[in-house]
């Protein structure tokens, strides 16, 4: 079986977003992650806030670090694509995941296709990201991450 490269996976995600819209792309998690604060940043303007930067948080007993780069061109006049590298570290164990997704004024949707993991959430402020990670098994994990001031991501 031929493996898809990141470019091919991103093209498939763009197609899904164009057909379904960013909020429905990762259906099933939006209400839990976004309902309370859906319009928080949408009221600030139509342009989605930038995810570009280094974000840190924790999940269970692991430290999560995401280096994300948001593109400047919109897809379907609804959302901006982003990609990046997420590192999870627990003690001496380290796992690296290449992710991509979309950000709109009220939704951040990302995925790691090889593992089946999905993220759906929103920016509660320009420097705070909250949402739900859904694993392939269906297990859901809350995540809050904060942007590290001044830190710049390495391009994915």
MARLO-451551 format. One record per residue: residue number from 1; residue in three letters; y negated, x, z negated of N, C-alpha, C, O in turn. Coordinates in Angstrom, 3 decimals, decimal comma, padded with zeros to 6 digits, always signed. Layout:
<atoms>
ATOM num residuo     n.py     n.px     n.pz    ca.py    ca.px    ca.pz     c.py     c.px     c.pz     o.py     o.px     o.pz
ATOM NUM     ALA        Y        X        Z        Y        X        Z        Y        X        Z        Y        X        Z
...
</atoms>
This chain:
<atoms>
ATOM num residuo     n.py     n.px     n.pz    ca.py    ca.px    ca.pz     c.py     c.px     c.pz     o.py     o.px     o.pz
ATOM   1     UNK +001,178 +000,833 +000,000 +000,000 +000,000 +000,000 -001,243 +000,878 +000,000 -001,380 +001,783 -000,824
ATOM   2     UNK -002,139 +000,602 +000,929 -003,357 +001,398 +001,044 -004,348 +000,994 -000,041 -004,567 -000,194 -000,273
ATOM   3     UNK -004,944 +001,975 -000,702 -005,924 +001,693 -001,738 -007,301 +001,509 -001,112 -007,670 +002,208 -000,169
ATOM   4     UNK -008,054 +000,550 -001,657 -009,408 +000,325 -001,192 -010,341 +001,311 -001,873 -010,163 +001,626 -003,049
ATOM   5     UNK -011,332 +001,797 -001,143 -012,366 +002,634 -001,728 -013,405 +001,757 -002,400 -013,394 +000,538 -002,226
ATOM   6     UNK -014,300 +002,362 -003,163 -015,345 +001,612 -003,860 -016,215 +000,856 -002,867 -016,648 -000,260 -003,152
ATOM   7     UNK -016,479 +001,454 -001,693 -017,320 +000,790 -000,702 -016,679 -000,517 -000,252 -017,362 -001,537 -000,165
ATOM   8     UNK -015,394 -000,502 +000,033 -014,696 -001,713 +000,467 -014,689 -002,764 -000,639 -014,860 -003,951 -000,363
ATOM   9     UNK -014,494 -002,344 -001,879 -014,491 -003,285 -002,997 -015,871 -003,905 -003,188 -015,985 -005,094 -003,487
ATOM  10     UNK -016,912 -003,108 -003,017 -018,266 -003,631 -003,147 -018,559 -004,641 -002,051 -019,212 -005,654 -002,298
ATOM  11     UNK -018,072 -004,368 -000,822 -018,272 -005,324 +000,264 -017,585 -006,646 -000,034 -018,125 -007,710 +000,271
ATOM  12     UNK -016,385 -006,588 -000,633 -015,689 -007,819 -000,998 -016,468 -008,569 -002,078 -016,547 -009,797 -002,044
ATOM  13     UNK -017,039 -007,844 -003,029 -017,817 -008,492 -004,088 -019,082 -009,117 -003,521 -019,482 -010,199 -003,951
ATOM  14     UNK -019,719 -008,449 -002,559 -020,902 -009,019 -001,912 -020,521 -010,322 -001,218 -021,230 -011,322 -001,325
ATOM  15     UNK -019,399 -010,302 -000,509 -018,944 -011,515 +000,173 -018,695 -012,643 -000,829 -019,062 -013,789 -000,569
ATOM  16     UNK -018,080 -012,334 -001,960 -017,820 -013,349 -002,987 -019,129 -013,885 -003,548 -019,267 -015,090 -003,759
ATOM  17     UNK -020,088 -013,003 -003,788 -021,362 -013,427 -004,343 -022,123 -014,304 -003,351 -022,746 -015,288 -003,749
ATOM  18     UNK -022,079 -013,956 -002,057 -022,771 -014,742 -001,044 -022,152 -016,137 -000,957 -022,869 -017,132 -000,844
ATOM  19     UNK -020,825 -016,208 -001,010 -020,146 -017,488 -000,896 -020,260 -018,329 -002,164 -020,429 -019,546 -002,086
ATOM  20     UNK -020,170 -017,695 -003,320 -020,104 -018,428 -004,580 -021,399 -018,434 -005,373 -021,629 -019,339 -006,176
ATOM  21     UNK -022,238 -017,450 -005,162 -023,435 -017,293 -005,978 -023,116 -016,427 -007,178 -021,968 -016,415 -007,621
ATOM  22     UNK -024,081 -015,700 -007,727 -023,804 -014,753 -008,804 -023,263 -015,385 -010,067 -022,419 -014,782 -010,730
ATOM  23     UNK -023,711 -016,572 -010,428 -023,242 -017,175 -011,675 -021,797 -017,627 -011,593 -021,098 -017,650 -012,606
ATOM  24     UNK -021,338 -017,987 -010,404 -019,977 -018,462 -010,258 -019,003 -017,345 -009,894 -017,791 -017,564 -009,902
ATOM  25     UNK -019,504 -016,159 -009,577 -018,640 -015,074 -009,122 -017,555 -014,760 -010,144 -016,413 -014,478 -009,781
ATOM  26     UNK -017,910 -014,808 -011,398 -016,939 -014,526 -012,456 -016,821 -015,763 -013,337 -017,071 -015,702 -014,541
ATOM  27     UNK -016,448 -016,855 -012,748 -016,419 -018,147 -013,430 -015,570 -018,098 -014,684 -014,611 -017,331 -014,778
ATOM  28     UNK -015,936 -018,924 -015,641 -015,146 -019,063 -016,852 -015,818 -018,456 -018,056 -015,494 -018,850 -019,177
ATOM  29     UNK -016,739 -017,515 -017,898 -017,346 -016,846 -019,042 -018,833 -017,137 -019,182 -019,425 -016,803 -020,208
ATOM  30     UNK -019,444 -017,743 -018,192 -020,896 -017,865 -018,167 -021,436 -018,637 -019,355 -022,406 -018,204 -019,977
ATOM  31     UNK -020,835 -019,763 -019,685 -021,382 -020,583 -020,758 -021,399 -019,849 -022,088 -022,406 -019,886 -022,796
ATOM  32     UNK -020,322 -019,191 -022,438 -020,245 -018,494 -023,722 -021,260 -017,367 -023,809 -021,839 -017,133 -024,869
ATOM  33     UNK -021,477 -016,671 -022,708 -022,339 -015,496 -022,746 -023,809 -015,806 -022,534 -024,666 -015,112 -023,079
ATOM  34     UNK -024,119 -016,831 -021,756 -025,486 -016,994 -021,295 -026,210 -018,256 -021,714 -027,441 -018,267 -021,699
ATOM  35     UNK -025,527 -019,302 -022,082 -026,150 -020,606 -022,227 -027,357 -020,591 -023,154 -028,388 -021,174 -022,820
ATOM  36     UNK -027,260 -019,953 -024,286 -028,352 -019,974 -025,258 -029,602 -019,282 -024,755 -030,710 -019,642 -025,153
ATOM  37     UNK -029,444 -018,293 -023,885 -030,602 -017,504 -023,478 -030,753 -017,423 -021,967 -031,333 -016,464 -021,459
ATOM  38     UNK -030,245 -018,405 -021,243 -030,192 -018,365 -019,781 -031,569 -018,185 -019,148 -031,703 -017,427 -018,187
ATOM  39     UNK -032,584 -018,856 -019,658 -033,904 -018,802 -019,034 -034,810 -017,745 -019,647 -035,958 -017,607 -019,223
ATOM  40     UNK -034,335 -017,008 -020,616 -035,171 -016,047 -021,337 -035,923 -015,112 -020,405 -037,149 -015,022 -020,471
ATOM  41     UNK -035,198 -014,413 -019,536 -035,853 -013,481 -018,635 -036,216 -014,119 -017,304 -037,071 -013,591 -016,593
ATOM  42     UNK -035,599 -015,231 -016,946 -035,937 -015,908 -015,694 -037,391 -016,371 -015,722 -038,060 -016,393 -014,689
ATOM  43     UNK -037,873 -016,737 -016,899 -039,262 -017,181 -017,016 -040,249 -016,050 -016,809 -041,424 -016,301 -016,541
ATOM  44     UNK -039,800 -014,813 -016,926 -040,689 -013,664 -016,762 -041,002 -013,410 -015,294 -041,894 -012,617 -014,992
ATOM  45     UNK -040,301 -014,054 -014,380 -040,535 -013,848 -012,959 -039,235 -013,961 -012,208 -038,161 -013,994 -012,808
ATOM  46     UNK -039,328 -014,020 -010,896 -038,135 -014,222 -010,090 -037,327 -012,950 -009,906 -036,119 -013,023 -009,678
ATOM  47     UNK -037,948 -011,805 -009,999 -037,224 -010,561 -009,782 -036,340 -010,261 -010,982 -036,779 -010,342 -012,129
ATOM  48     UNK -035,104 -009,918 -010,706 -034,176 -009,563 -011,782 -034,630 -008,263 -012,435 -035,054 -007,339 -011,742
ATOM  49     UNK -034,545 -008,183 -013,755 -034,883 -006,938 -014,434 -033,906 -005,845 -014,032 -032,755 -006,128 -013,700
ATOM  50     UNK -034,355 -004,620 -014,059 -033,506 -003,507 -013,630 -032,497 -003,122 -014,706 -032,826 -003,017 -015,887
ATOM  51     UNK -031,259 -002,914 -014,261 -030,206 -002,410 -015,144 -030,122 -000,898 -015,107 -029,401 -000,298 -015,905
ATOM  52     UNK -030,849 -000,271 -014,191 -030,749 +001,177 -014,044 -031,055 +001,860 -015,368 -032,102 +001,642 -015,978
ATOM  53     UNK -030,117 +002,687 -015,792 -030,286 +003,416 -017,037 -028,954 +003,680 -017,700 -027,891 +003,422 -017,136
ATOM  54     UNK -029,034 +004,197 -018,902 -027,853 +004,483 -019,701 -027,836 +003,491 -020,861 -028,806 +003,373 -021,609
ATOM  55     UNK -026,722 +002,783 -020,996 -026,554 +001,751 -022,009 -025,439 +002,157 -022,960 -024,436 +002,726 -022,529
ATOM  56     UNK -025,602 +001,870 -024,259 -024,565 +002,196 -025,237 -024,326 +001,017 -026,167 -025,247 +000,294 -026,546
ATOM  57     UNK -023,058 +000,850 -026,519 -022,655 -000,193 -027,450 -021,296 +000,161 -028,012 -020,824 +001,287 -027,847
ATOM  58     UNK -020,660 -000,797 -028,680 -019,320 -000,542 -029,195 -018,471 -001,785 -029,021 -018,956 -002,913 -029,108
ATOM  59     UNK -017,193 -001,550 -028,774 -016,202 -002,607 -028,631 -015,021 -002,211 -029,497 -014,425 -001,150 -029,312
ATOM  60     UNK -014,692 -003,080 -030,450 -013,620 -002,795 -031,402 -013,874 -001,436 -032,037 -014,879 -001,275 -032,730
ATOM  61     UNK -013,004 -000,452 -031,827 -013,193 +000,870 -032,441 -013,632 +001,907 -031,431 -013,501 +003,104 -031,683
ATOM  62     UNK -014,153 +001,473 -030,285 -014,544 +002,391 -029,213 -016,050 +002,364 -028,988 -016,700 +001,330 -029,141
ATOM  63     UNK -016,585 +003,513 -028,627 -017,965 +003,618 -028,199 -017,979 +003,417 -026,689 -017,168 +004,000 -025,971
ATOM  64     UNK -018,897 +002,594 -026,215 -019,014 +002,301 -024,790 -020,335 +002,871 -024,296 -021,388 +002,640 -024,889
ATOM  65     UNK -020,263 +003,623 -023,196 -021,456 +004,181 -022,556 -021,396 +003,802 -021,085 -020,422 +004,112 -020,399
ATOM  66     UNK -022,434 +003,135 -020,601 -022,493 +002,728 -019,196 -023,692 +003,381 -018,530 -024,823 +003,246 -018,995
ATOM  67     UNK -023,438 +004,084 -017,448 -024,503 +004,664 -016,634 -024,576 +003,832 -015,368 -023,705 +003,922 -014,503
ATOM  68     UNK -025,632 +003,010 -015,263 -025,726 +002,033 -014,187 -026,915 +002,316 -013,275 -027,970 +002,763 -013,725
ATOM  69     UNK -026,724 +002,049 -011,993 -027,788 +002,186 -011,001 -027,869 +000,873 -010,235 -026,898 +000,442 -009,613
ATOM  70     UNK -029,031 +000,249 -010,286 -029,244 -001,012 -009,576 -029,913 -000,722 -008,246 -030,872 +000,047 -008,179
ATOM  71     UNK -029,403 -001,342 -007,180 -030,002 -001,173 -005,862 -031,261 -002,009 -005,754 -031,447 -002,961 -006,512
ATOM  72     UNK -032,131 -001,655 -004,808 -033,408 -002,346 -004,674 -033,374 -003,493 -003,680 -034,303 -004,301 -003,655
ATOM  73     UNK -032,331 -003,593 -002,856 -032,237 -004,664 -001,867 -031,452 -005,840 -002,436 -030,369 -005,663 -002,994
ATOM  74     UNK -032,001 -007,026 -002,294 -031,336 -008,232 -002,780 -030,206 -008,644 -001,835 -030,230 -008,331 -000,644
ATOM  75     UNK -029,234 -009,339 -002,377 -028,151 -009,915 -001,599 -028,356 -011,423 -001,595 -028,450 -012,037 -002,658
ATOM  76     UNK -028,424 -012,015 -000,434 -028,535 -013,469 -000,298 -029,746 -014,034 -001,053 -029,720 -015,183 -001,495
ATOM  77     UNK -030,797 -013,236 -001,200 -032,017 -013,632 -001,900 -031,752 -014,178 -003,300 -032,529 -014,988 -003,806
ATOM  78     UNK -030,651 -013,735 -003,936 -030,302 -014,242 -005,259 -030,078 -013,155 -006,297 -030,387 -013,355 -007,472
ATOM  79     UNK -029,552 -012,021 -005,891 -029,157 -011,031 -006,897 -029,232 -009,627 -006,320 -029,227 -009,431 -005,105
ATOM  80     UNK -029,302 -008,657 -007,221 -029,316 -007,247 -006,856 -027,983 -006,618 -007,236 -027,522 -006,795 -008,364
ATOM  81     UNK -027,354 -005,890 -006,321 -026,098 -005,212 -006,674 -026,370 -004,007 -007,577 -027,439 -003,399 -007,517
ATOM  82     UNK -025,396 -003,677 -008,403 -025,452 -002,447 -009,198 -024,063 -001,830 -009,215 -023,067 -002,503 -008,954
ATOM  83     UNK -024,011 -000,555 -009,523 -022,738 +000,142 -009,688 -022,931 +001,182 -010,773 -024,055 +001,495 -011,165
ATOM  84     UNK -021,825 +001,709 -011,247 -021,946 +002,709 -012,287 -020,623 +003,146 -012,855 -019,551 +002,793 -012,362
ATOM  85     UNK -020,732 +003,926 -013,907 -019,565 +004,481 -014,584 -019,634 +004,076 -016,049 -020,644 +004,293 -016,720
ATOM  86     UNK -018,543 +003,482 -016,538 -018,446 +003,098 -017,944 -017,414 +004,005 -018,601 -016,294 +004,147 -018,110
ATOM  87     UNK -017,799 +004,610 -019,703 -016,907 +005,476 -020,463 -016,659 +004,836 -021,820 -017,598 +004,479 -022,531
ATOM  88     UNK -015,391 +004,696 -022,170 -015,020 +004,193 -023,495 -014,353 +005,334 -024,241 -013,421 +005,956 -023,731
ATOM  89     UNK -014,823 +005,608 -025,438 -014,281 +006,703 -026,224 -013,913 +006,216 -027,610 -014,710 +005,570 -028,291
ATOM  90     UNK -012,684 +006,536 -028,020 -012,201 +006,235 -029,358 -011,546 +007,506 -029,879 -010,451 +007,872 -029,452
ATOM  91     UNK -012,222 +008,171 -030,801 -011,720 +009,459 -031,288 -011,687 +010,456 -030,142 -012,699 +010,677 -029,477
ATOM  92     UNK -010,531 +011,056 -029,910 -010,405 +012,030 -028,816 -009,963 +011,378 -027,509 -009,908 +012,040 -026,472
ATOM  93     UNK -009,645 +010,078 -027,554 -009,223 +009,350 -026,346 -010,453 +008,896 -025,560 -011,409 +008,361 -026,122
ATOM  94     UNK -010,403 +009,127 -024,239 -011,531 +008,770 -023,393 -011,023 +008,126 -022,110 -010,097 +008,638 -021,480
ATOM  95     UNK -011,627 +007,003 -021,721 -011,265 +006,322 -020,478 -012,538 +006,109 -019,662 -013,585 +005,763 -020,210
ATOM  96     UNK -012,440 +006,320 -018,355 -013,586 +006,199 -017,455 -013,290 +005,111 -016,425 -012,215 +005,086 -015,826
ATOM  97     UNK -014,258 +004,210 -016,224 -014,107 +003,096 -015,297 -015,289 +003,060 -014,335 -016,439 +003,140 -014,766
ATOM  98     UNK -015,021 +002,942 -013,043 -016,070 +002,759 -012,044 -016,238 +001,263 -011,840 -015,284 +000,563 -011,500
ATOM  99     UNK -017,457 +000,775 -012,048 -017,720 -000,658 -012,029 -018,805 -000,991 -011,014 -019,565 -000,123 -010,585
ATOM 100     UNK -018,861 -002,256 -010,641 -019,964 -002,747 -009,832 -020,164 -004,212 -010,122 -019,305 -004,868 -010,711
ATOM 101     UNK -021,322 -004,726 -009,697 -021,602 -006,128 -009,936 -022,961 -006,505 -009,414 -023,507 -005,854 -008,523
ATOM 102     UNK -023,514 -007,584 -009,991 -024,791 -008,129 -009,563 -025,609 -008,522 -010,766 -025,073 -008,889 -011,811
ATOM 103     UNK -026,935 -008,440 -010,604 -027,850 -008,890 -011,643 -028,878 -009,818 -010,994 -029,446 -009,506 -009,948
ATOM 104     UNK -029,100 -010,955 -011,633 -030,130 -011,899 -011,219 -031,016 -012,116 -012,441 -030,729 -011,565 -013,504
ATOM 105     UNK -032,083 -012,903 -012,322 -032,951 -013,060 -013,495 -032,241 -013,580 -014,742 -032,694 -013,311 -015,854
ATOM 106     UNK -031,138 -014,320 -014,585 -030,499 -014,891 -015,768 -029,044 -014,482 -015,964 -028,416 -014,925 -016,925
ATOM 107     UNK -028,486 -013,651 -015,084 -027,062 -013,325 -015,182 -026,792 -011,872 -014,811 -027,373 -011,333 -013,870
ATOM 108     UNK -025,902 -011,259 -015,570 -025,350 -009,956 -015,204 -023,841 -010,155 -015,074 -023,175 -010,544 -016,033
ATOM 109     UNK -023,308 -009,886 -013,880 -021,877 -010,061 -013,627 -021,335 -008,758 -013,071 -021,826 -008,261 -012,057
ATOM 110     UNK -020,316 -008,197 -013,733 -019,741 -006,934 -013,287 -018,226 -006,969 -013,357 -017,638 -007,835 -014,004
ATOM 111     UNK -017,604 -006,011 -012,677 -016,144 -005,987 -012,665 -015,606 -004,583 -012,457 -016,276 -003,702 -011,919
ATOM 112     UNK -014,372 -004,410 -012,904 -013,584 -003,214 -012,644 -012,301 -003,706 -011,990 -011,336 -004,018 -012,687
ATOM 113     UNK -012,272 -003,783 -010,641 -011,145 -004,403 -009,941 -009,759 -003,843 -010,264 -008,821 -004,630 -010,398
ATOM 114     UNK -009,580 -002,524 -010,394 -008,208 -002,056 -010,663 -007,594 -002,607 -011,948 -006,390 -002,856 -011,998
ATOM 115     UNK -008,411 -002,800 -012,988 -007,871 -003,302 -014,262 -007,966 -004,814 -014,373 -007,311 -005,417 -015,224
ATOM 116     UNK -008,774 -005,431 -013,524 -008,981 -006,868 -013,626 -010,021 -007,255 -014,665 -010,251 -008,446 -014,879
ATOM 117     UNK -010,651 -006,295 -015,313 -011,657 -006,588 -016,335 -012,939 -007,089 -015,682 -013,342 -006,610 -014,621
ATOM 118     UNK -013,575 -008,066 -016,335 -014,823 -008,649 -015,857 -015,824 -008,694 -016,997 -015,449 -008,771 -018,167
ATOM 119     UNK -017,107 -008,644 -016,640 -018,176 -008,773 -017,625 -019,123 -009,844 -017,130 -019,470 -009,872 -015,949
ATOM 120     UNK -019,545 -010,725 -018,020 -020,553 -011,720 -017,683 -021,477 -011,866 -018,875 -021,031 -012,115 -019,995
ATOM 121     UNK -022,756 -011,711 -018,627 -023,713 -011,787 -019,709 -025,119 -011,909 -019,190 -025,346 -012,375 -018,073
ATOM 122     UNK -026,067 -011,487 -020,009 -027,471 -011,526 -019,613 -028,247 -010,491 -020,406 -027,798 -009,994 -021,439
ATOM 123     UNK -029,426 -010,185 -019,888 -030,342 -009,310 -020,603 -031,136 -010,172 -021,573 -031,814 -011,110 -021,154
ATOM 124     UNK -031,060 -009,865 -022,863 -031,825 -010,603 -023,856 -033,224 -010,022 -023,992 -034,142 -010,692 -024,465
ATOM 125     UNK -033,376 -008,792 -023,582 -034,665 -008,127 -023,490 -034,462 -007,021 -022,459 -033,327 -006,774 -022,053
ATOM 126     UNK -035,512 -006,357 -022,028 -035,310 -005,291 -021,040 -034,370 -004,182 -021,516 -033,825 -003,441 -020,698
ATOM 127     UNK -034,176 -004,063 -022,829 -033,346 -002,990 -023,363 -032,132 -003,474 -024,148 -031,502 -002,679 -024,844
ATOM 128     UNK -031,788 -004,764 -024,054 -030,616 -005,296 -024,748 -029,807 -006,190 -023,807 -030,316 -007,156 -023,238
ATOM 129     UNK -028,545 -005,837 -023,666 -027,612 -006,547 -022,796 -026,515 -007,147 -023,661 -025,899 -006,442 -024,460
ATOM 130     UNK -026,264 -008,454 -023,507 -025,211 -009,121 -024,275 -024,304 -009,878 -023,321 -024,761 -010,443 -022,328
ATOM 131     UNK -023,030 -009,884 -023,629 -022,113 -010,641 -022,800 -020,689 -010,585 -023,300 -020,409 -010,150 -024,417
ATOM 132     UNK -019,794 -011,040 -022,433 -018,374 -011,134 -022,746 -017,585 -010,327 -021,722 -017,772 -010,486 -020,516
ATOM 133     UNK -016,708 -009,465 -022,208 -015,752 -008,772 -021,357 -014,474 -009,604 -021,379 -013,956 -009,928 -022,448
ATOM 134     UNK -013,971 -009,945 -020,203 -012,710 -010,675 -020,113 -011,679 -009,764 -019,470 -011,843 -009,328 -018,330
ATOM 135     UNK -010,619 -009,484 -020,209 -009,550 -008,638 -019,696 -008,625 -009,435 -018,793 -008,655 -010,665 -018,799
ATOM 136     UNK -007,810 -008,745 -018,025 -006,883 -009,407 -017,116 -005,973 -010,388 -017,864 -005,579 -011,418 -017,317
ATOM 137     UNK -005,649 -010,065 -019,100 -004,787 -010,918 -019,917 -005,478 -012,211 -020,350 -004,829 -013,136 -020,838
ATOM 138     UNK -006,796 -012,267 -020,168 -007,564 -013,427 -020,608 -008,275 -013,205 -021,930 -009,122 -014,009 -022,318
ATOM 139     UNK -007,943 -012,120 -022,629 -008,601 -011,806 -023,897 -010,087 -011,573 -023,647 -010,456 -010,892 -022,691
ATOM 140     UNK -010,941 -012,135 -024,501 -012,377 -011,982 -024,381 -012,929 -011,181 -025,558 -012,537 -011,373 -026,708
ATOM 141     UNK -013,850 -010,279 -025,232 -014,445 -009,395 -026,231 -015,961 -009,424 -026,053 -016,466 -009,222 -024,949
ATOM 142     UNK -016,683 -009,677 -027,143 -018,149 -009,664 -027,092 -018,659 -008,234 -027,021 -018,082 -007,324 -027,616
ATOM 143     UNK -019,745 -008,052 -026,289 -020,368 -006,736 -026,174 -021,877 -006,879 -026,237 -022,455 -007,725 -025,555
ATOM 144     UNK -022,509 -006,060 -027,046 -023,953 -005,897 -027,052 -024,217 -004,424 -026,817 -023,684 -003,567 -027,521
ATOM 145     UNK -025,047 -004,133 -025,820 -025,368 -002,745 -025,493 -026,880 -002,597 -025,430 -027,602 -003,532 -025,083
ATOM 146     UNK -027,336 -001,409 -025,771 -028,764 -001,116 -025,771 -029,046 +000,040 -024,827 -028,280 +001,002 -024,753
ATOM 147     UNK -030,171 -000,068 -024,097 -030,590 +000,991 -023,184 -031,079 +002,194 -023,994 -031,858 +002,048 -024,937
ATOM 148     UNK -030,612 +003,375 -023,613 -031,083 +004,600 -024,268 -032,423 +004,992 -023,652 -032,496 +005,250 -022,451
ATOM 149     UNK -033,476 +005,039 -024,451 -034,804 +005,374 -023,911 -034,811 +006,748 -023,249 -034,340 +007,729 -023,824
ATOM 150     UNK -035,347 +006,807 -022,045 -035,522 +008,087 -021,356 -034,289 +008,648 -020,688 -034,404 +009,597 -019,913
ATOM 151     UNK -033,118 +008,107 -020,952 -031,888 +008,642 -020,356 -031,735 +008,120 -018,933 -031,912 +006,928 -018,681
ATOM 152     UNK -031,408 +009,007 -018,011 -031,216 +008,626 -016,621 -029,732 +008,745 -016,242 -029,078 +009,729 -016,588
ATOM 153     UNK -029,204 +007,736 -015,529 -027,793 +007,788 -015,140 -027,552 +008,794 -014,026 -028,438 +009,080 -013,220
ATOM 154     UNK -026,342 +009,321 -013,999 -025,911 +010,134 -012,873 -025,466 +009,151 -011,822 -024,733 +008,212 -012,134
ATOM 155     UNK -025,885 +009,332 -010,586 -025,522 +008,382 -009,525 -024,014 +008,247 -009,413 -023,300 +009,250 -009,373
ATOM 156     UNK -023,511 +006,987 -009,362 -022,054 +006,774 -009,285 -021,476 +007,205 -007,935 -020,270 +007,091 -007,714
</atoms>
